Amino acid sequence: MTLVLAGARILAGLGRLSDPATGDRRIPYRAELVDVVIDGDRIAAVVPAATAPAGAGVERIPLDGRWLLPGLWDQHVHFTQWAQTARRLDVSHASSAAEAAALVRRRAADSPDEDVIVGFGFHDALWADVPTRELLDAAAGRPVVLIAGDLHCSWLNSAAAQRFAPGSTEAVLREDASFAVTTLLAAADEATLDRWARDAARMAATRGVVGVVDLEYGWNLDVWKRRIAAGADGLRVEFGVYGDHLDRAAHLGLRTGDLVAETGGLLSVGPYKVISDGSLNTRTALCSRPYPDGGTGVANLSPGELVERMRFAVEHGLEPAVHAIGDEANRRALDAFEAIGAGGRIEHAQLIDASDIPRFARLGVVASVQPEHAMDDRDVADRLWEGRTDRAFPLAELHAAGARLAFGSDAPVAPLDPWAAIASAVGRSRDGREPWHPELCVSREVALAASVRSTVGPGQPADLAVLDRDPFGCSTDELRTMPIAATLVAGRFTHDTLR
Ligand SMILES: [Zn+2]
């Protein structure tokens, strides 16, 4: 069966035209209409409009000049947690600990059968009061776990601490202690989680997403093999390996980029993920200058340990993806890449010293960034990184220095929607506010290129997104709500309003 997407508009930098005489060539200008011929899971040809083959065995779908992009990738998600988030109590708008506790009290009254109340999204950096166990104990007589919007800390009441973190005394658990709790919550009831994951994949398809890099905590290989075997075929998934599973991955011979057998080409091995520092909201991002409270953040590993683990991973074919948010963490991560003489990715890259910007391109380190975080964190950054925000989320400078940008959401930290990331990168504004450091905005072409992994060209995977709005003729707010007419993964429709 041949599929022809007829009369599509494709972007010069993201498309190639078939040319029998000279081989493929670039699309000369972006207004040229083309027909895209799909055979099986690949693009067979891209030809001038109205010249594609027709007849029996060809399904022709007119796009009427709609924009056709390579399918979008979200290159940093925590998929299981994202799938759970829709079911969780939203505490993202609580402006104090007391307000968050009041939301828990209401939820407890509304959902008497809920065994554990799990909330998500609080940002305590700007709270005036202190989150205590007692506050949540008084709000609900059952376990309560509230997870911070940056995933780097969680606030538990006494019953939850007893069940998920026995021996702990703090109300707010940070970093590893907190990840342990979220891992336990994610382990509950696989069948339910898998069903929610399928719903989340379907939602992603409605936003034009064809693939995700899943950096969920835990052993993701078996999770996704199980989901795909059960019929989850809506997304390509590249899964990350965490430090505690590095030996296991190396022992199995998993190498970054390898396809996993019997998954229809949907599942592949992603990077080795190492969390080198904390986060801004939790004030654990490792910085060269102190926070207002005097600390400079947390290094989860010494520079020597970081190099040692990254070298081990690289020797076993696993590309390092180093979580680094503060400028000192980014410098150390770049130092480590330099020391091992291999490239990879830095996740987040939120605060970067000017002298480190050119090192990304030079060392072959991809800046895996989440532009929507800049909108979520601008007020916290203005306070905690006062005087330094001209180099916070410096996408334009990274791009100008030749660094490759890869956009993601870090869902559930931000919604799994590449159009939010694209809009934030292009406009650095949301909710009608003034743009934040507009000099660091990138062009629409750059933002789109950072959100895809293929092109609309012959031989490329038939992973495609059809847009219902001109991405160059709309406002940045309209980019945020981009309507998607159809999404295809490997030549299959995963979202379809056209037929
Ligand atoms: Zn993450």
Residues whose N, C-alpha, C, O or C-beta is under 5 A from the ligand:
A	BS01	ZN	D410
